[in-house]
């Protein structure tokens, strides 16, 4: 399926724009890659930049899905725009990797649509009610992405 969620016209402030936030995200990503997250629900998403072709690291929260897959959410804290990593996934859905606690897993990314997206969204918001708040802040539909490990 396609990555086709348009940006909205209203929402919260786009996260990660400031130098301090980028520095904090970098430190968090390094810690998650080496030791994992204390809660075990975060991973580092490694994408290839849409414009630059350079590897990008982003710490994100994940949610369990069926068959060893995981869901991630392109919420951007309820901002009007999708996060940059969403566009990197759209450009290269087959060149994605996740890292956590010393593990590296090659995955493919697929955006969910329709009833499948709605069912996943209900599961996600049942576990993390803050994501429902993000959807109220913006007028875009927040994308849900399934990460499926690549069979080797």
Secondary structure, 3 states (H helix, E strand, C coil): CCCCCCCCCCCECCCCCCHHHHHHHHHHHHHHHHHCCCCCCEEEEEEECCCCCCEEEEEEEEEECHHHCEEEEECHHHECCCCHHHHHHHHCCCCEEEEECCEEEEEEEEECCHHHHHHHHHHHHHHCCHHHHHHHHCCCCCEEEEEEECCC
